[in-house]
Amino acid sequence: MMEKQLRTGFATLIGRPNVGKSTLMNQLIGQKIAITSNKPQTTRNRIQTVYTCEEGQIVFLDTPGIHKAKNKLGDYMVNVASKTLKEVDVILWLVEPGNFIGAGDKHIIGQLQKVNVPVILVINKIDTVKREEVFSFIDTYRKEFDFAEIVPVSAKKGENTDELISCIFKYLPYGPMFYDEDTITDQPQRQIVAELIREKALHALDEEIPHGIAVSIDSMKFKKKIVEIQATIICEKESHKGIIIGKGGAMLKKIGSNARYEIEELLESQVNLQLWVKVKKDWRDSDFLLKNFGYNKNEEEF
């Protein structure tokens, strides 16, 4: 009996910031890997996650949102997103439901026209609109670009995500799997832990601070019954430091306890998390500091 041929390949999720890319990826993988927040530009690195089933394997690259850059961190994020488009077998473009295509989405259409890769339009957040309205949204976008497929989904509720997976497999080549079937991400644990802390800080803090924070893991020691983690939240201004720490340390405590809960689930162990806050002025424009926080990878790695 002939062995079934597997389809394996790379898919990337693109879209304007805050359309639900990370939420969708977490939903498809069935586990929290990418951090989610209602603040834009949450994803700063290209996160690689792996979906394996009987049909084969999809390696997802979740990229930073495509936007106009304001600093070196922004340049890096836009660069990562643009490079990824040329490397994959299929592109998933996430949009929110609506009939208006704004400048941000027109910019993405311009990027997509430069690459010769099948594009699946994913209309996300369909749980927020009437079902019959979805057809007119499909019609609006269909006139703008020749999509391989159009799939409406709700990333939050997991609606129609099975259909999306089937569509992706159609465009992947046959071949051996890149990762063993237990692999879920290529991200080192320290990086995921740092991102979880950053997510909790994003959730807890005011609008003006989040873009200016990074998290570095100073040490992570696995002991018999507990993991000891020491981490530093880096911000750009002294005034931000005060807000992150909060009155009597209350804000830092809140960030720490919210993060610890999810880190314990991730590591399947008790965690003792100690957090500090440091000011590093203009770190988002420093090549050295960006590299230090894991954002400024060498060009050839892509």
Buried (B, 14 or more C-beta within 10 A) or exposed (E): EEEEEBBBBBBBBBBBBBBBBBBBBBBBBEEBBBBBBEBBBBBBBBBBBBBBEEBBBBBBBBBBBBBEEEBBBBBBBBBBBBBBBEEBBBBBBBBBBBEEBEEBBEBBBEBBEEBEBBBBBBBBBBEEBEEEEBEEBBEBBEEEBEBBBBBBBBBBEEBBBEEBBEBBBEBBEEEEBBBEEEBBBBBEBBBBBBBBBBBBBBBBBEEEBBBBBBBBBEEBEEEEEEBEBBBBBBBBBEEBBEBBBBEEEEBBEBBBEBBBEBBBEBBEBEBEBEBEBEBBEEBBBBEEBBEBBBBBBEEEEE
